[in-house]
Amino acid sequence: MILSCMVSDIDRRVAEIRAFNRFYTGVIGVLHQGILDTPYSLTEVRVLFELNGGDRTETGELRRLLGLDAGYLSRILGRFESDGLVTRERSAADARRQVVSLTAAGRATFATLDERSAAEVRGLLEGITEEDARRLVASMAAIREVLAPARRAEPYVIRPPRPGDLGWVVHRHGVLYSQEYGWGADFEALVARIVADYVDHHDPRREAGWIAEVDGERAGCVFCVRKDDRTALLRMLLVEPSARGLGIGGRLVGECVAFARATGYRRMELSTRSVLTTARRIYRATGFEPVEERVSGDVVEEIWAMDL
């Protein structure tokens, strides 16, 4: 009898979930109608979205982010190239890799699609009450929380800096950014000055650093530095290539933001460059938004910020 009731409950839940899936599929179909009225499929729009997040994106990273077959992605990029939306070229750091960039026409196309999609969602929300909108968003958050893949034990540790770590921070910034982007001694000297200033003016109440370790080896770092009483700076985020894909970058940024918030800062800023696509995705996912851009030759410096 107990088993019969359990099976009945499971069957009822299965039926409810399937019914919700059919309903939600219909809602999504309506919301995507504006996109379907364009020449581009939903998958193609997803590709445009990822490319819009950075200046140059490796095709391998794009495949990983979207879970696409290499041949399928190649056909999509070929179509975009024919339409004048993207350019493709070999990576300067590794000729075996291909990097893709949106053209001005590509960014304009994405902006149109993105605004159309946002307008459709706004239209959906305008048709319900404020209380129902709050319930809707909370329910969506609950679905994501319940159905997200179970978190495995983190294969790394985050700890405060120890003697020798600051020298490692300068060294690895110099080596990695030279290998991956061709940045020279000027960049390494900039990092060295930031580290020296951190040591000379360190206020442990409102400034901190974090080192990530994998199997006892340094694998990443980030620092929270005071700009003024109201604003903190996120500085020197780095993740070793061997440790990428473990979530270390997001965890380090999260630690930095949480510390800034807990110590009374009201705003946080950071400086990055347009070519650092993976870091920019982490910043955006955390809540940062670009607020300023400075162009110097081939280098595009960006200031990102978020209210705490």
N, C-alpha and C positions, 0 to 999 in steps of 0.2 A: 504493500500500500504506500509506504514511504517512497519507494523507488518510483512508483507510478506518478506520485505528486511531483517528484523532482523532474522526471521526464516532461511532465506537463508544463512545469515552469520554464524549462529550457526551451521547449517548443514555442511557448508563448513569447519568450524573449527573442527567439530567432525570427518569429513572424513580425514582431514589432520593429526589429532592426531592418528587416527586408522592406517593410512598408516605409520606414523613414528613408531608406536608401532610394526607393523609387520616387518619393516625394522630393527629396533633396536634389536628385538628378534633374527633375523637372525644373526646380528653382534655378539651379546652375545653368540649365539650358537657356532659360530666359535671360539670366544675367550675362551670358556669353553671346547673346544674339548680336550685340554691337560688333563683337570681334568676328563672328561668323559672317557678317555682312562685308568683310574685307577679304582680300585674296589670301589671307594667312590663316593657317590652322592654329588650334590652341597650343600644340607643341611648338610651332614656329614662334608664336608669341612668347612662350616660356624661354626660348633661346634668346630672343631679343631682350627679354627682361634681364637675363644673366649677363649678356654682353653690355647692357647699359650700365651695369654696376662698376665697370672699370674701363681703363683706357685700352689695355691689351689683355686678352685672355687666351690661355693655352687651350687647344682643342681637347687635350686629355683631361684637363680640369673640368671643362664644359661637359664632357661625357660623364664624368664621375658625379657632378652635381645633379645632372638631369636623368641619369640612368639610361642613356640612349646608346643604341648600337652605333659603332663607328661608321659603318656605311650609311646608315640613315642620317646621322648628323652631317656627314660629308655632303650628302645630297641637299640637305637644308641649306648649308652654308654656300653650296654652289649656286642655288637659286638666289639666295640673298646677294651674292656677288654679282650675278647677272642683273639683278634689280638695282645695283648700285648702293646697297645698304651696308655692305661690309667690305673690308679688304683683308687678304690673307697673305702671310709671309712667314719665312723661317725665323725661329727664335735666334737672337744674337748670342744667347748663352748656350744653346744646344741646337745645332742645325737639324737634328732628328725631330725636333718638335715644331709645331706650327702654331702661330699666334694669330688671333682674329681681333679686329677692331671695327667698331661701328663708324660709318662715315657720318657726315652731317645729315645726309638724307636718312640714314638709318636711325639716328637719334630723333629726328623729327617724326619719323614713322612710329617709333616706339612711344613718343610723347603723346601722339594722337590716340593710339590704342590704349595707353595707360589712363588718359583722361576720360576716354569713353567708358572704360570699365569702371572707374571710380564714380562717374556720374550715374551709372546704372545701379551701383550699390547704394549711393546716396538716395536715389529714387526709391529703392526698396525700403530704406530706413525711414524715409519721409512718410511712408504709409502706415507706420505703427507708432504707438505711444512711446514716450520716454521710458516708462517702466518696462514695457515689452522689449525695447531695444536693449536695456540693461540685462534683462533675463536672457535674451538671445545671445549676447556676447558672452555672458557668464557660462551658458550652456555649451557654447562652442569651445570655450577654454576647458571645460570639464571633459568634453569628448577627446580633445587633444591629450589631456593629462592621462586619461584612463587608457587610451589606445596607443600611446607612444611606446616604442620598444622599451623593454625593461633595461634599465641602466646597469651596465656591468661595473664591476669594481674598477676604479680608475687605475690604469697601469703607470701612474706617475704620482709624484708628491709635489706640493707647493710649499716653499719654506722662505723665511727671511734670508737676506744676503749674509754670507759669512766672509771672513778674510780670504782674499783671492778672487772673489766673485766679481768685483767691480773691474778688475783687470781683464777678466774673461769677457765681460760685457763689451768692453771696447774692442778687444781682439776679435770676437766673433762677429760683431757688426762690420768691422773692417773687412774681414775675410769673406763673409757671406754676400754682402752687398757688392763687393768687387766681382765675385764669381758670377752672381746672378744678374746684376744690372750694370756692371762696369763702372761703378762709382769708385773714385780714387781716394787719395790721402785726405782731400778736403773733407769728405764725409766722415772718415774715421776721426779726424781732428775735431769735427763738430761734436761727435759722440763723446770724445775724451773731455771736451770742455763741459758738456752737460754733466758728466760723471763727477768732474772736479768741483763744479758748482754745488752739486748735490752733497758732496762730502764737506765742503767748506761752510755751507750755510744750512746744514741739515737740522730740521726741527722734528724730532721723533713724534711729537704730538700730532703733527699735521702732514708729515711726509713719510713715505715708506716704499720699500721695494720688495719684489717677489722673484724667487728663482724656482723654475720647474726642474725636476730631476726625473729621469727615466733610468731604472736599473742603476741608480747611484751616480749617473752622469748628468751634468748640466745639459738641459734641453731647451730652455727658454727663460725669458725675463720680461719684466715690466716695472715701471716706477711711477709713483704719484708724487708730484712736486708742486709746491705752492707757487702760484702766480701772484695772488693778492689774497686778502682776507676772505673774499667771496668766491674766488675761482681757483681751481686746481688744474694742473696740467698732467695728462697722461703721456709718458715719455718712454722711449727705447723699448717698444714691444718687439720681441724677436722669438721665433721658434725654429729650432734646428730642422733641417730637411728630413732627417731620420725620424723625427718625432711628429711630423705633420700628419693630420688626419685623426689624432687622438683627442681633439677638443681642447688642447692646451692653450691655444691662442684665446679662445672664448673664455676659458676659465681665468686666465691671467687678467684679461680686461675686466671681467666681472669682479674679481678681487679688488682691483684698483678703484672701480666705480663705487663698490660697497664701502671701501675705506673712506673715500672722499665724502660720501654721503654721511657716514657715521661721525666724521670729525667736523661736520658743520659747514662744509662748502655748499654753495648754492648752484654752482655751475662747473662744468668740466670741459676743457678744450684739449685738442691734440693737433699736431702737425703731421701730415703724411704726404705721399706723392701719388699721382694718378696711376702710376704703373703697379702699385702695390695692391692688386685687385683682391687678394685673399684677406689682407688686413682690413681693407675698406669694407668688405662684406661683414667681417666681425664687428667693426665699429657700427655699421648701420643696424645690424641685428641687435646690438646692445642698446641702441637708442640715439646714437650720434647722427648728426646731419651736417653736410658740408655748408659752411657759411661764408667762405672767402677763398679766392683762388689767386695765385701769383705765378706768372709765367716768366721763366728765365732761360732763354735758349730752348733746349729740348726738354727741360725739367718743368713740370707743372706741380707746384707746391699747393697743398690744400689745407685749410684750417677747418676742422670739424668741431662741433660743440653739442652739448646737451645740458638741459636743466636737471638738477638733482632733486 
